[in-house]
Structures are given as C-alpha cells and as structure tokens.
Amino acid sequence: MELPKLVARFVETQNNYDSKSYVDCFTDSAIVHDEGKTHKGKTEILHWIEDANERYRSSMKPLKYEEANSKGVLTAEVSGTFPGSPLVLQFHLGLKDNLIDSLNVTG
C-alpha cells in the first residue's frame, strides 16, 4: 500500500520505536487522544509515545488509508504486548502544514 510521505514516516517511526522522529511528525501544538487521555504539545506526546513503546512494543501494519481535506484515517493492524493483540485500530489524523496536528486513536 502506498501511503502519503507523512503517514509512511509516522508508521515507520512507530515500527522502529523511534520516539523522537515520531514526534517530529507532529506540529508544536498537536493534540493526541488515546486510551482516554489527552496529550498536548510535543513534550507530552514524546512522554506518551515513549511510555507506550516501552509498555506495549506495538507495531502497525497499514490496511487502509483515506484522506479528504485536512483529515486522514489510517486503519492498521496493531500488534504488541497488550491484551487482545493484534487489534485493528483507526488513527484519525488532523493534518496541517504537512504535519499531524491532531491524532485520535479508536478501536
């Protein structure tokens, strides 16, 4: 599956557990919603992804990607060290200036 450059980089940095490069995919004021919590700005997003990488060692296999206007939805099979693995999750992306401005992870 061919993904837009930003989305491909988002997936690659997650699969390589490269937290710093992962955060570089986001705007300075980005907001992430995951597991009932909200993380605002690059510093909080970095802490969130470092913790998630350590706890879950998750990787994603893209299944589908749709984009319209400034929004994208990545559907991916996510596997790792969490109950129910693998799961199919949706990553709802708000896009701005070729970066992710918001991310909401749903199951």
Secondary structure as GFF3:
##gff-version 3
##sequence-region A 1 107
A	DSSP	alpha_helix	5	15	.	.	.	ID=ss1
A	DSSP	alpha_helix	19	23	.	.	.	ID=ss2
A	DSSP	beta_strand	26	34	.	.	.	ID=ss3
A	DSSP	beta_strand	37	40	.	.	.	ID=ss4
A	DSSP	alpha_helix	41	56	.	.	.	ID=ss5
A	DSSP	beta_strand	59	68	.	.	.	ID=ss6
A	DSSP	beta_strand	71	79	.	.	.	ID=ss7
A	DSSP	beta_strand	87	96	.	.	.	ID=ss8
A	DSSP	beta_strand	99	106	.	.	.	ID=ss9
###
